[in-house]
Structure formats: structure tokens, C-alpha cells
Amino acid sequence: MHERHGAKQPERFDPAKAAALDDPARFAYLPAEALERLLDLPRGGLLVDFGTGTGTYARALARLRPDAEIAALDEQPRMLELLRDRLAAEPRPNVRPVLSDDAGLAPLQGRADRVLALNVLHELGDDALESLARLLKPGGRALFVDWSADVERPVGPPRGHVYGPAQAKERLGRFGWTVAGEALFDYHYALVCAR
Ligand SMILES: C[S@@+](CC[C@H](N)C(=O)[O-])C[C@H]1O[C@@H](n2cnc3c(N)ncnc32)[C@H](O)[C@@H]1O
């Protein structure tokens, strides 16, 4: 598992809270279709969902884009077990659960057309941000979507645990990312980034 140095909220996600990730209400305030448009994944392309959890959005994106290959990556074997249970109940052959240890990451290096980091930037340490960047092929893009610190919300982590869009841009800028597009949702900001 990764060191958390540099993360806004360095606590590891607690798998006991996994049910919250499956809440279908999430799609009302953060539609998968909108993320699919922001991702703009090429036909037949490889998308890495970095920090997939139970794969709620990886599975929704797989349904929207059956042509895509989706590597659903998590550092916690327990989260991947939960994802596998959900895939057994509702198969998505284009979703592949991958543990983000060295063996899992190596075959993905430099291969991803897009990386999605959803509700995870505030948990990512500096090392994890670097390993995320190494997954992209030249010209690839990452879509960072996270709870906004700038918005009063009835759901999601406390505002002090996450970034606002300006803070997120500042942190990503320090890692060499440039912002190619952005969007705001009710509770989230989204940044399309290149490096
Ligand atoms: C808050 S959950 C979000 C899950 C999912 N993206 C969603 O929105 O439904 C964050 C997930 O990211 C995973 N995670 C955190 N840091 C990670 C890292 N460096 N590499 C891979 N997974 C990570 C956690 O184990 C957890 O499952």
C-alpha cells in the first residue's frame, strides 16, 4: 500500500464504509454520462479507474462504453473483493479488477488513454500521484473529480478533508499537470489534466 505523504486526508478509506459508495443517489448529483463526456475516451481505449472502490463508476462507464477496456485499480484487496462480488452479480466483461501493487501496475505503465481519479485526490500521497501519471501513454489525460471544499454538502467527507478546485489545481500544477478542461457539479469539481 502507498505512503500518504502529501495527501490532504492521509487516512486510508475504511472498507466498512463501502456501502456508501454503492448509493445509487450518487448518479443524480454526479452522472456517469457527464464523466464519460469529460473523459472523451478514444474508441477501444484503455481507461484506468485509479482508486475504484466497489467500482460503482467503473461499472457504469463500462455499460456506457462496452468498446472500452477498464482497469479498475485499488490498493486494498478487500475493496477489489467487493468489486468482484458486484461483477459476479452483474457481469461487465470489460472491467478488470487490478491490485495497485508493483505487479498490478507494471503491465499498465504508459498504456492508459485516460485515468479517472474519482473522490480520491484528497487521499493520494505524492508517490501515488506520480504512479498515476506513469500509467498514461503520451498524449493521455487524467480526469480528477473530487468532493469540493468550497461547497456546503449533505454528503461526502468534511470540507476540511478535501480540496477546492483552486487548491486542487495548485497541487496538480506542482506535479507538472496542466488543466485542459474543467467542470463543476453540485458537490464536485472536475479537472481534465495533461502532463
Ligand atoms: C473514497 S473511495 C472512492 C472509490 C471510487 N472511486 C468511487 O468514487 O466510488 C477511495 C478508494 O481509493 C482507494 N485508494 C486510495 N489511495 C489509493 C492508491 N494510492 N492507489 C489505489 N487505490 C487507492 C481506496 O482504497 C478506496 O477504495
The ligand as an SDF file (V2000), in Angstrom:
LIG
                    3D

 27 29  0  0  0  0  0  0  0  0999 V2000
  -13.3960    7.2610   -1.3520 C   0  0  0  0  0  0  0  0  0  0  0  0
  -13.0920    5.7550   -2.1880 S   0  0  0  0  0  0  0  0  0  0  0  0
  -13.6990    6.1500   -3.8200 C   0  0  0  0  0  0  0  0  0  0  0  0
  -13.9670    4.9230   -4.6570 C   0  0  0  0  0  0  0  0  0  0  0  0
  -14.4770    5.1780   -6.0720 C   0  0  0  0  0  0  0  0  0  0  0  0
  -13.5860    5.9850   -6.8600 N   0  0  0  0  0  0  0  0  0  0  0  0
  -15.8520    5.8020   -6.0620 C   0  0  0  0  0  0  0  0  0  0  0  0
  -15.9550    7.0300   -6.2080 O   0  0  0  0  0  0  0  0  0  0  0  0
  -16.8370    5.0560   -5.8950 O   0  0  0  0  0  0  0  0  0  0  0  0
  -11.3420    5.7970   -2.4570 C   0  0  0  0  0  0  0  0  0  0  0  0
  -10.7580    4.4740   -2.9130 C   0  0  0  0  0  0  0  0  0  0  0  0
   -9.4420    4.7180   -3.4010 O   0  0  0  0  0  0  0  0  0  0  0  0
   -8.5840    3.7160   -2.9320 C   0  0  0  0  0  0  0  0  0  0  0  0
   -7.2230    4.2930   -2.9130 N   0  0  0  0  0  0  0  0  0  0  0  0
   -6.7570    5.2840   -2.1310 C   0  0  0  0  0  0  0  0  0  0  0  0
   -5.4850    5.5570   -2.4240 N   0  0  0  0  0  0  0  0  0  0  0  0
   -5.1250    4.6990   -3.4190 C   0  0  0  0  0  0  0  0  0  0  0  0
   -3.9210    4.4780   -4.1390 C   0  0  0  0  0  0  0  0  0  0  0  0
   -2.8260    5.1920   -3.8900 N   0  0  0  0  0  0  0  0  0  0  0  0
   -3.9090    3.5250   -5.0990 N   0  0  0  0  0  0  0  0  0  0  0  0
   -5.0140    2.7940   -5.3390 C   0  0  0  0  0  0  0  0  0  0  0  0
   -6.1820    2.9320   -4.6720 N   0  0  0  0  0  0  0  0  0  0  0  0
   -6.2320    3.8940   -3.7200 C   0  0  0  0  0  0  0  0  0  0  0  0
   -9.1390    3.3310   -1.5850 C   0  0  0  0  0  0  0  0  0  0  0  0
   -8.7270    2.0450   -1.1740 O   0  0  0  0  0  0  0  0  0  0  0  0
  -10.6440    3.4260   -1.8290 C   0  0  0  0  0  0  0  0  0  0  0  0
  -11.1810    2.2090   -2.2770 O   0  0  0  0  0  0  0  0  0  0  0  0
  1  2  1  0
  2  3  1  0
  2 10  1  0
  3  4  1  0
  4  5  1  0
  5  6  1  0
  5  7  1  0
  7  8  2  0
  7  9  1  0
 10 11  1  0
 11 12  1  0
 11 26  1  0
 12 13  1  0
 13 14  1  0
 13 24  1  0
 14 15  1  0
 14 23  1  0
 15 16  2  0
 16 17  1  0
 17 18  1  0
 17 23  2  0
 18 19  1  0
 18 20  2  0
 20 21  1  0
 21 22  2  0
 22 23  1  0
 24 25  1  0
 24 26  1  0
 26 27  1  0
M  CHG  2   2   1   9  -1
M  END
$$$$
